[in-house]
Structure formats: structure tokens, C-alpha cells
Amino acid sequence: MGDEASSSPNYWQVAAGSIGRDYSDDFLRYGLAFVGEPQIPYIKQVQPGDRILLKRGLTQVVAVGVAETRDGTCSGAEDKRWLYDYDGWELPGYCHVEWHRGDTPQTATGLTRATIQRVWKPELVNLAESALVTWASLPRAPEPAPTRAVEDEEIIKTLVGDGLRPGAAEELTATIRRIRLLAGYHAKFTWNEVNEAEVRTFLVVPLLLALGWPEQNIKLELSAQAAGRIDVACFGRPYRRDEGGHINTEDCVLIVECKDFRSGLDYAHGQGKGYAREFPAARAVVATNGWCYKVYPREENDFSDRPAAYLNLLWPQDRYPRDPDKVAGALEVVKLLLPHAWR
């Protein structure tokens, strides 16, 4: 178990995100628990030997761990840069944990809605101690490698080299600045009120237009027979129906699924994939909350569950901070969002 054990440890519950942004796999993979800015004072109270119950909702414990010291630190904040971008969420507070997990989550009572909180209830204490004896200790993977910041000038030069008109570069630079200002405002003041329609209208469509998509090639809320309405469908030529009222499904080349600020992007591409089945020429599905973009190109007859590239417009990096070894970053996303990339 952990390298230091208190004779009378404290017990904590911690949540790993919510529906659409569940970080529990990364908690267990890297031997960590991490939280956002408001919870930093609490996670810094965690001491070596403390017991941590990783909860899902109010009824399940996914794993139990023991806080431990690594490189002289048990808990801290702000020194693990990769924790600053979990699909747009900043989660800089952390503690090191040796996790134990059973075959299935354990049903529990007494959990609360708090992200991180001390617990004293005997049933939770007993569950934690029992799990540490009976559940297997998990191996720990190295944390993700550092990524490199990408400046706007590098983005513009890349796009011009890939076909963007030099005259459009100034408009794109101004558009990115406006999106950052608006996204930053909403993230600070109204993040829980921004809906998908506002994300699409004020953040996503302006970027597509600045990248060169003509308005007549973009269709909003396009009806998909089996799966509802597509937030943004981009066509290789101007959108229109034939005399019989049918769409040429070969014209739709890019599908964009928008999510509001409260929702995560972990499962958004699955909805986009459902739409793409009706449009076999769609070469990519994009999941976005307006400032973070994940691109899933079509691979043969389906789409991977792992994005090919990721962009956070507020903090562009050369690779995906959560998975830098396998997922490209900002420059690849902007190239993939150019109209001619899919024509």
C-alpha cells in the first residue's frame, strides 16, 4: 500500500468528473486524484496514508486508494501543466494515490454531491478498509509527456501553407481573438447557462466561416432520419435539395456536434457518428464546446473512439495534453477544418 501510512488516517470521497467528462480512467491510470481550482484547499489537506474513495454519482464506489508521497509530494497544485486542459476544464489540484479496484463498482450509501469531502460514516470507512484488503492494487503509468504551446502566428503560417488565402489570415486572427474573449467571458460568468445553440452560433460557425467555408455550404440543424438533427453539417458544394426534396448524401463531408459549456466531450463523437451513418461521404466528425475541438476522421467504414487531433483555442498545444503520444494537436485540427481538406 502507500509508502507512508497514518495510524489513524482520514477518509475522503472524491468525484472524477460527471457524465460526458468522466476522468476516472485517468485517475486510475496515473495514480492520481485531481480537482478544479475551488477544491484545491481541500485536496491539499490530504496526507500520506489517508484513504480515498473514488465515487460515481451518489451510489457507487469505483475504486479505493491510499494517498502516498512521490518525489517529496503527497498533494499539491499548479505544477502539473497537463492538468490544465481536460477538454477545456482546468483541474490543477491533485494528490498521489495508490489505487485498488475490484471487478465491479461497490454500491455504497452516505456519499454526497461534493467533489471532494471528508467522510466519517462507518459504512464508508468499513468499505474502504475492506477494499484495500480484497481489491487488487493497480499498476501506475507514467504521466503524459509535456506539450508545447502553439502561437497564433504558427497557426496562421501553417494554414496559409496548407491553402488558406493570405488575405483571409487577418480575418481568422481577429475571429480567434473574438472567440477567446467570448469563451473566456462565458467560462467565467455564465458557463452553466450557455446552451448548444449559443455555442454553435457565436463560437463554432464564425470559426468555420473564417477558415473559408462558404455560408451556402453550411447547414444548421440538418435533419437526420435515424438520429435527430445535426448541429452543423458542412457540404463540399452549396447545400440544396433536388426536385424530389432529397439531399445528395455524397455532398456532406464534415459533421460537427456541439455541446454546451456544462457538458464534456467524451461521448459527443458517438452522437456525431450516428449522424454520419446516413452520410457515407462524411470524412470526419468533430466534437466541440466552442473552444475545444476533437476531430475523428473516418477510418475505412467507421470512426475511431480516439480523436486524431485536439485543439483548445484558449491554450493551443502541439499535442493533446491528455494523450500526447497518440493524438495530434492544434495545427492538425486547423488543417483538418479547412474546407479543401475533405473535398
C-alpha positions in Angstrom: 0.0 0.0 0.0 1.2 3.6 0.2 4.8 4.4 1.3 3.5 6.1 4.4 0.6 5.1 6.5 -1.0 7.1 9.3 -2.1 5.3 12.4 -5.5 7.0 12.2 -6.0 8.1 8.6 -8.6 10.4 7.3 -11.2 9.2 4.8 -12.2 11.2 1.7 -14.6 10.9 -1.1 -13.7 12.3 -4.5 -15.5 12.5 -7.8 -13.9 12.1 -11.2 -16.0 14.5 -13.3 -19.5 13.7 -14.4 -21.5 12.4 -17.4 -19.7 13.5 -20.5 -16.5 14.2 -18.7 -15.5 11.2 -16.6 -11.9 11.3 -15.6 -11.9 8.1 -13.5 -9.8 6.1 -16.0 -7.1 8.7 -15.8 -7.3 8.8 -12.0 -6.6 5.1 -12.0 -4.1 5.1 -14.9 -1.8 7.7 -13.4 -2.3 7.0 -9.7 -3.8 10.4 -9.0 -6.9 12.3 -7.9 -7.3 15.8 -9.3 -9.8 18.6 -8.9 -10.6 22.1 -10.1 -9.5 25.5 -8.6 -12.3 25.7 -6.0 -11.4 22.4 -4.5 -7.6 22.9 -4.2 -7.7 23.9 -0.5 -9.4 20.6 0.3 -7.2 18.3 -1.7 -4.1 20.0 -0.2 -5.3 18.7 3.2 -4.9 15.1 2.1 -2.0 13.4 3.9 0.0 10.3 3.2 -1.9 7.2 4.4 -5.3 8.9 4.0 -8.0 6.7 2.3 -9.6 7.9 -0.9 -13.0 6.6 -2.1 -13.4 7.3 -5.9 -17.2 7.7 -6.3 -19.5 7.7 -9.3 -22.8 9.5 -8.6 -24.2 9.0 -5.1 -24.4 5.2 -5.0 -21.2 3.7 -6.4 -17.5 3.5 -5.3 -15.4 2.7 -8.3 -12.0 2.4 -6.5 -10.4 2.9 -3.2 -6.8 4.2 -2.7 -4.2 5.3 -0.2 -2.6 8.7 -0.5 1.1 8.5 -0.9 4.2 10.6 -1.3 6.1 10.8 -4.6 9.2 12.9 -5.2 8.6 14.5 -1.8 5.0 15.5 -2.5 1.7 13.9 -1.5 -0.7 16.7 -2.6 -0.3 19.9 -4.5 -1.4 22.3 -7.2 -0.4 24.1 -10.4 2.9 22.2 -11.1 1.4 19.5 -13.4 0.8 21.6 -16.5 -1.1 18.8 -18.3 -3.9 19.0 -15.7 -4.8 22.5 -17.0 -6.6 21.2 -20.1 -9.1 18.3 -19.7 -11.1 19.2 -22.8 -11.2 22.8 -21.6 -11.5 22.1 -17.9 -8.7 23.2 -15.6 -8.0 20.6 -12.8 -4.7 21.7 -11.3 -5.1 20.4 -7.7 -4.0 16.8 -7.2 -2.9 14.1 -4.7 -0.9 11.0 -5.4 -2.8 7.8 -4.8 -2.1 4.0 -4.9 -5.5 2.8 -6.2 -7.2 -0.5 -5.6 -10.1 -1.7 -7.8 -12.4 -4.7 -7.7 -14.1 -6.5 -10.6 -17.2 -4.3 -10.3 -18.0 -1.0 -8.5 -19.3 -1.3 -5.0 -22.7 0.0 -4.1 -22.5 2.5 -1.2 -24.6 4.7 0.9 -23.7 8.0 2.6 -21.9 9.6 -0.4 -22.6 13.3 -1.1 -22.6 15.6 -4.1 -19.3 17.3 -3.1 -16.4 16.9 -5.5 -14.0 16.2 -2.6 -15.0 15.9 1.1 -14.0 14.2 4.3 -16.2 11.2 5.3 -16.8 9.7 8.7 -19.7 7.3 8.2 -18.8 3.8 9.4 -20.2 2.1 6.3 -17.8 4.1 4.1 -14.9 3.6 6.4 -15.5 -0.1 6.5 -15.9 -0.3 2.7 -12.6 1.5 2.2 -10.7 -0.8 4.6 -12.3 -4.0 3.2 -11.5 -2.9 -0.4 -7.8 -2.2 0.4 -7.5 -5.8 1.6 -9.6 -7.6 -1.1 -9.3 -5.4 -4.3 -6.2 -5.6 -6.5 -3.6 -2.8 -6.4 -3.4 -1.1 -9.8 -0.1 -0.5 -11.7 0.7 3.1 -12.4 1.6 4.5 -15.9 3.9 7.4 -16.4 2.2 10.8 -16.6 1.7 12.3 -20.1 4.7 13.9 -21.6 4.9 17.8 -21.7 3.4 19.5 -24.7 4.5 22.7 -26.4 2.4 25.9 -26.7 1.5 26.9 -30.3 1.4 30.6 -31.0 -1.2 32.2 -33.3 1.5 33.1 -35.8 2.4 29.5 -36.2 -1.2 28.6 -36.7 -1.6 31.2 -39.4 1.6 30.2 -41.2 0.5 26.6 -41.2 -2.9 27.4 -42.7 -1.5 29.7 -45.3 0.9 26.9 -46.3 -1.9 24.5 -46.4 -4.1 26.6 -48.7 -5.7 29.4 -46.7 -5.7 32.7 -48.7 -3.2 35.1 -47.1 -5.9 37.8 -47.3 -8.1 35.7 -45.0 -5.4 35.3 -42.4 -6.2 38.7 -40.8 -9.9 37.8 -40.5 -9.1 34.4 -39.0 -6.7 36.1 -36.4 -9.5 38.5 -35.5 -12.1 35.7 -35.3 -9.9 33.6 -33.0 -9.4 36.6 -30.7 -13.2 37.3 -30.6 -13.9 33.6 -29.8 -11.3 33.7 -27.0 -12.8 36.8 -25.5 -16.4 35.4 -25.6 -15.5 31.9 -24.5 -13.4 33.4 -21.6 -16.3 35.6 -20.6 -18.8 32.8 -20.6 -16.5 30.4 -18.8 -16.0 32.9 -16.0 -19.5 34.3 -15.7 -22.2 32.2 -17.4 -20.7 28.8 -18.1 -23.8 26.9 -16.7 -26.2 28.9 -18.9 -24.6 28.7 -22.3 -26.6 26.3 -24.5 -25.7 24.4 -27.6 -27.4 26.8 -29.9 -25.3 29.7 -28.5 -22.1 27.7 -28.8 -22.9 26.9 -32.4 -24.0 30.4 -33.4 -21.4 32.6 -31.6 -18.3 30.3 -31.4 -18.4 27.5 -34.0 -19.9 29.0 -37.1 -17.7 32.1 -37.0 -14.6 29.9 -36.9 -15.8 27.8 -39.9 -16.5 30.9 -41.9 -13.1 32.4 -41.1 -11.5 29.2 -42.2 -13.1 29.6 -45.6 -16.4 27.6 -45.5 -19.0 29.5 -47.6 -22.3 30.2 -45.8 -24.2 28.3 -48.6 -22.1 25.2 -47.8 -23.1 25.1 -44.1 -26.5 23.7 -42.9 -27.6 24.1 -39.3 -29.9 21.6 -37.6 -30.0 19.3 -40.6 -32.5 16.5 -40.1 -31.0 13.0 -39.9 -33.7 10.4 -40.2 -32.4 8.0 -37.6 -30.7 10.3 -35.1 -32.3 13.7 -34.8 -30.7 16.9 -36.0 -27.1 17.6 -36.9 -25.9 20.7 -35.2 -23.6 21.7 -38.2 -23.3 19.9 -41.5 -20.6 21.1 -43.9 -21.0 20.4 -47.6 -18.5 20.1 -50.4 -20.7 22.3 -52.5 -23.7 24.6 -51.9 -26.4 22.8 -50.0 -29.6 22.2 -51.9 -32.3 19.5 -52.4 -33.2 18.0 -55.7 -36.7 18.3 -57.3 -37.9 15.3 -55.2 -36.8 17.0 -52.0 -33.8 14.7 -51.4 -30.3 15.6 -50.3 -27.3 14.2 -52.1 -25.7 12.5 -49.2 -22.4 12.4 -51.0 -22.1 16.2 -50.6 -21.9 16.2 -46.8 -18.2 16.0 -45.9 -18.0 17.2 -42.3 -20.3 16.8 -39.3 -19.9 19.0 -36.2 -21.6 18.1 -32.9 -21.8 21.0 -30.5 -22.1 20.7 -26.7 -22.8 23.3 -24.1 -20.3 24.5 -21.6 -21.5 22.2 -18.8 -21.2 19.0 -20.9 -18.0 17.2 -21.7 -16.8 15.9 -25.0 -16.0 12.3 -24.0 -19.1 10.9 -25.7 -20.1 13.7 -28.1 -18.5 12.0 -31.1 -20.7 9.0 -30.6 -23.7 11.1 -31.5 -21.9 12.5 -34.5 -21.1 9.0 -35.6 -24.8 8.2 -35.6 -25.5 11.0 -37.9 -22.5 10.1 -40.2 -24.0 6.7 -40.9 -26.6 8.5 -43.1 -23.9 10.4 -44.9 -21.3 7.9 -46.1 -19.1 10.7 -47.7 -18.7 12.5 -44.4 -15.0 12.2 -43.8 -14.8 13.4 -40.2 -16.9 14.0 -37.1 -15.9 17.0 -34.9 -17.0 17.3 -31.2 -16.7 20.8 -29.8 -17.9 23.1 -26.9 -17.0 26.1 -28.9 -13.3 26.5 -27.9 -12.2 22.9 -27.6 -12.3 20.7 -30.8 -11.8 17.0 -31.2 -11.6 15.6 -34.7 -12.4 12.0 -35.5 -11.6 11.2 -39.2 -13.4 8.2 -40.8 -11.2 5.1 -40.9 -12.4 2.7 -43.5 -16.1 2.2 -42.6 -16.1 3.7 -39.1 -14.7 6.3 -36.8 -12.2 5.6 -34.0 -13.1 6.3 -30.4 -9.8 8.1 -30.0 -9.5 11.5 -31.7 -6.9 12.1 -34.3 -6.3 15.7 -33.2 -7.3 18.1 -30.5 -7.4 21.9 -30.2 -8.1 24.2 -27.3 -8.3 27.7 -28.7 -7.7 29.2 -25.3 -4.5 27.2 -24.9 -3.3 25.7 -28.2 -0.7 22.9 -27.8 1.3 20.9 -30.3 -0.2 17.6 -29.0 -3.3 16.6 -27.0 -2.3 17.1 -23.3 -4.2 14.0 -22.2 -2.7 11.7 -24.7 0.3 13.4 -26.4 1.9 10.2 -27.7 -1.1 9.3 -29.8 -3.2 12.4 -30.6 -2.0 15.4 -32.6 -2.7 19.0 -31.5 -3.7 22.4 -32.7 -2.0 22.6 -36.0 -3.5 19.3 -37.2 -7.0 20.4 -36.2 -7.0 23.7 -38.0 -5.7 22.0 -41.1 -8.5 19.4 -40.9 -11.1 22.1 -40.5 -10.1 23.8 -43.8 -12.8 23.2 -46.5 -10.5 21.7 -49.0 -9.3 19.1 -46.5 -12.4 17.0 -47.2 -13.4 17.9 -50.7 
